[in-house]
Amino acid sequence: MFLVRRFPQEILDLIVDAVAQNEDTTYDVDSPGEDSLRALSLACRATSGRSQKHIFSSIVVTYDTVLRLHATLLNSPHLAKYTKEFTIQEYREAFPVSTCRDPLQFIMASFHGLTRLNLWHIMSDAWDFSSCLPSTLPSLRTLQICGCTLPSHGALRRIVDSMPQGGALYLEDVSFLECPVKALSNLDSASWSFSDLDLFDYCLDEPEDVVIASMIKSVDHLDMEIKDWVDLRLFHALMHPSKGLKKLTLGVYWALNPDEIGALYDDDASWRCGLALEWVTLRALADEIEPGEAEGDGRWATRFLLAVNSEKLSTVHLRISDSFVVDSPGSLWPGFDWAAVDEVLSSKIRYPTLKHLAILSTRRWGCFSKQKELDELLWNLLPMSAERGILCAKRETGADI
């Protein structure tokens, strides 16, 4: 203790911060474990506060452990101010009526500085989780809902309404219990604005797609997957120029024959007129779908690039198949029309601001000669884009997605 007191507090704080960088600081109430940070939090007052700041910055809780967290915050309410990320998972139902207040209500009301909320695998068939949230979480910037069954669209509305405008919403594998169309019509429209909106494997039926789209006023970055006609209608609605979309990341798990693809673009052109798109990333899903469906994926991507028109477009990323063979151009993206896309993207009249056409792959190359072979293949497939000076091939990183 005497030696610790000889160090300035700033030095001790730096030591604790360095320890935190090398450890997983997520506090799992079910298995907090024994690590260096917790040892420092118990060592002395000089290291306790700084250690607790890291330990409680991110918390994971389940239905079986929520009472323990509730008790911790009751005994030490100051810890709540450190929490920036809170994850609720495998939460099945509300607590019995004998419990004066659902502990989640108390916990959520304590997190005034919460910036990220994750809801994972919450099955609320007979329980509306949104009732546990305060009316507003002023610091919340990111909301992720994954593997959840929500009782209604109204519940989703109440959850999203708790965060300020301009945040990020991620929906994956989200479904709703049956909800009458009349109830859907009572929801206000065009009130949400998102910096990022991710939609993956969500379960919607008609007219839910229209309702979800009408509840969204604007989106800066949309990342989604299309699997059926309902997804497509939602996509068209979110692509409408009135939504102000600037960045799009898209994958299509859907095999369409050429006639269907043609009708798709010829019948409805309203969604692609007057776009302000600046960045487009299209993902080839040939590695993730059945071989017979891969060509549909490539055709869809081709028609999308031929149909979209945005004078502000500056970057196009094509994430090709990781199982391609260098001497087989068709394996890069089955069904993709490289010549047609090259002609369109190389046009300075249509895309005056286009500066980057990047072909991305997560595949590692063992030697320079193979990378050179890939470069030569792409230059042969997209000669006009190469001549314009916008073409490059590179290994995909998180920044490219």
N, C-alpha and C positions, 0 to 999 in steps of 0.2 A: 504493500500500500504506500509506504514511504517513497519508493522509487517512482511509482506512478505519479505522485503529487509533484515530483520534480519536473515532469514534462508539462509544457504549456498545453492548454486544452485544445488548441488548434492542431497540435501534433497528434494528440490522442484521437481526435476526430478523423484525421487523415489515415491513421492506422486502422480504425474501424471501417472506414470507407474502402480501404484496400482489401480488407478481409471480405467485405460484402461483395466486391466485384468478382471474387473467386468462388462464391457459393451461390446456390439457388436460394434466394431469400423469400420464396413463396412460403407463407405460413399455413401449413395444412393442419387444421385443428385435430384431425384424426390421428396424425402421426408427425408431430412437430420435430421429432428426432433430437439428436445431441450434436451440435456443431459449434464451431468457433464463435459465431455471433451470439449464440445463446449463452455460451460461457462468458463472453465479454459483458453481456447484459447483467450477469450475476456477480461479476468480479468486484465492481465498485461503482460508486455514483458517477465517477468521472467518465466511465465508458458505458454506463447503463442507458442513458438517454439516447445517445447516438446509435447504439446497437438496436434499441427498440424501434427507432425510426426505420431501420432497414427490415427488421423482422416482421413488422406489422404493415409494411408498405403494400404487400400483396397477400390476401387471405383467401383460402379455399375452405368452404364449409359445406356439409351435407345435412340431411334431415336428422341423422343420428348424432351429429356433433354440434348442432347449432346452439344447444343449451349450454355447452361448455364455453363457446365464444360469448354467449349472452352473459354468463357469470363473470367471465374475464373482464368484459367491458363495464359491468356493474361495479366491480371492485376497483378497476383502474380505468375510468372513463377517458383519461387523457390519451390513452393509446389510440383511440378512434381517429384522432387528428392526423395520425401518420398514414392511414390507409388510403392509398390511391387506386388500387385495383381490388375488386371483390368478386369472387367466383362462387356461385351457388350451383351445386350439382346434385343430381339424384334426390331431389326434394319432392316428396310424393303428395303431401297433403298439409292442411292446416293443423295446428295443434288442437287438442281437445278443448271444448268450451270451458272446462275447469281451469284451464290456463287463462289468467286474466287478460293476457295480451300475447299475441303471437310474437315470439322472441325476434323474428325477422323484422317486425315493425320497429322495435326498439333499436336493433342493430342498424338498419338502414337510416333511421332518423339520426343516428350518431355520426354517420360518415358525411360530414359537411364538405370535405375536400375530395370526395371520390371522383376520379377522372375516367375510370373504366369499370363497367359492370358486365360480367359474363354469366349468362343463364344457360346451364348445360343439363339436358336430360331431365327437364321438369315436366312431370305428367300431372296436369292440373284438371283432370276430368271433373272432379267435384269441388275444385278449389280454385279461386281466382287469385293468382300470385300478385297481380297488379295492386290488389288491396293492401299489400304490405309496403308498398313504396310511398314515400312522401310525395306531395304534389309536385315538388320540383327538386332536382339535384343540380344546383347551379354550376358546379364544376365539371359535370359529366361531359365527356367528349366522345367516348366510344361505348357502344352497346352491342354486345354479341349474344344472339339467341340461337342455340344449336341443339338439335334433337329434342325439341320441346313440343308438347301438345297444349295449345292455348284454348281456353273455353270459348273465346269469341274474338272477332276483329276489334271489338271495343276494348278488350283486355290489351291487345297489342297497342292500340291507340293510347291507352292510359300509360303504358310502360314507356313508349317513345315520347309522349308528351312531357315526361318528367325530365328530359334532357333539353338543354338549350338548342336553339336552331344552329345549323351549320356543323353538327357533329357527324360521326361515322356510325352507320348501322350495318351489321352483318347478320343475315338470316340464312341458316343452313338446316335442312331437314326439319322445317317447322310446319306443323299442321294445325288445323282448327277443327273444333267440334262443329257439328252442323249448326248453321246460323241462318235464320230466315232472311230472305231477300229484303223484307221490309225493315228488318233491324239494320241491315247494311246501308240502306238509304238514309238512315238517320245520322250517319257519321258525317261530320263536316268535311269539306273538300279543300284541297290545295293549301295545306297548312304546314307541311314538313319541308324543311330544307336540309340537305345532307352534303357534306364534303365528300363522303364516300358511302356508297351503297353496294353491298355484296349480297347476291341472291343465288343460293345453291340448293338444289334438291328440296325446294319448298313445295308444299302440296296445296295447290289452288284449284278451284273449280269455277265455272262460270256462275255468277258474274264477279267473283272475288278478285280476279285480275284487274277488272275495270275499277273496282273500289279502291284497291291498293294504289293503283296509279293516280287516281283522283285525289288521294290523300297526300300526294307528294307534289310540292310546289316546284322544287328545283333540286338538281343533283349535279355535282361537279365531276365525280368519277363513278362510273357504273361498272361493276364486275359481276357477270352473271353467266349462267349456263341455260341453254334452251333445249327442252326435251319434247315439247309437244306444242299444239296450237295455242293452248292457254298461255304458256310461257311466251310464245311469239307475240301474242296480242299485248301482253304486259311490256315486252321489249319495245314494240313499236310505240306504245304510249309513253314510255320513259325516254325514248329517242326523239320525241317530238321537240322541235326547236324551242317551244315555250318552256321546256324544262331546263334549258341552258347547259346541256351536257358538254363537257370539254374533253373528258378522257374516257375511253371505252376499252374494257377488257372482256373478250367474248369467247366462249366455247360452245359448240353445238353437239349434243348427244342425240342426234336425230337424223335419220336417213330419209331424204326426200328424193323422189325421182325427178328427172329434168323438167317434166311438165309441171309438177307441183312447185318447183323452185321458180320457174318462169311465171306462173300464175301469182306466186307469192309477191313478186316485185312489180308485176304489171298491174295488179288489181288495187294496190294501195301505195301511193307514192307520197302521201301527205307527211309521213314521218321522216322522210329524208330530204325534204326541201327546206333550204334556209338553215342548215345545220352549222354550228360553230365548233365542231369537233377539232381538237388540236392534236390528239394522240389516240391511236388505235392499236390495240394488241389483239390478234386473233390466234387462238390456240388450236393446233391440230390435235385431235383426240384419237388418232388412228391407233395409238398404243393402249387406249382404254376402252375401245368399243369393239364389237364383233368385226372380223375382217370384211364381211360383205357390206357393212355400213360405212366403211372408211371413205369410199368414193363419194358418198353423199355429203360427208363432212367437207371434203375438198371443193365440191361443186358449190355448196352453200357459201363457203368463204369467198370463192371467186365472184359469185353474183353479188355478194355484199359489197366487195371492193369496187365492182363495176357500177353499182347503184348509188353508193354514198357520194355526196358531193359537198365538200366543205372548203371554202377558200382559205380557211385558217389552218388547215391540216399541215402539221410540221413533222410528225413522226408516225411511221407505220412499223410495227413489229409483227413478224410472222414466226410463231413458235412451231417449228417443224417436228415431225416424228423423230423420236430417239432411236428407232430401229431401222433407219434408212441405210441403204447401201450406196456408196459413192458412185459406182458405175451404173446405177439404176435410178435415173432422175424421177421416175414415177413413185419411188418409195419415199421421197422427201415429204410428199403430201398427196396421197392417192386422190385422184379426181380434181386436183387443183390445176387451173389453166394458167400456167406461168406466162405464156406469151400475151394473153389478153390483159393480165394484170400489169405486165411490164409496159404495155402500150399506154395504159391509162395513167399509171403512177409516174411515168417519165414525162408526162405532158406538163410543161410549165404554164400553159394557159389554164388548164383545169386545176392544177395544184401549184400555184405560184410560190407558196411558202414551204413546200415540202423539202426537208433537208436530210431526213434520215429514213432509209428503208433497211431495217435490220432483220436478218434471218437468224433466229435464236435457236439454240439447242443446248440441253443440259449435258450432252454427251462430251466426254473428255477424249481428246486425241492424243495418242501416244507419241507421235512424232510430227515434225514440221511438214513432212511430205504429204501426210494425209490431210492436214489442214489446208495445204496448198491445193490438193485435189478438190476439196470441197469448194474453195474459193473459185477455182476455175469452172467447176460445174455451175455454180450460181451465176458467174459472169456470163456463161453461155445461155443460161435460162432467162436472165434478165439483162440483156446487153444494153438496152436503151437506158435503163436505170443506172447501170454502171457508167455509161458514158456521161450521164448527167452528174455523176459524182455523189450520188446519195446512197449507194448500195454498200453494205458491209455484212459480214458474217461473224458472229461471236458466240461465246459460251454464255448461256443465260445465268443471270444472278438475280438476287431479290430486287435490285434496283430496276431491272428490266421489265418486271412483271407489271 
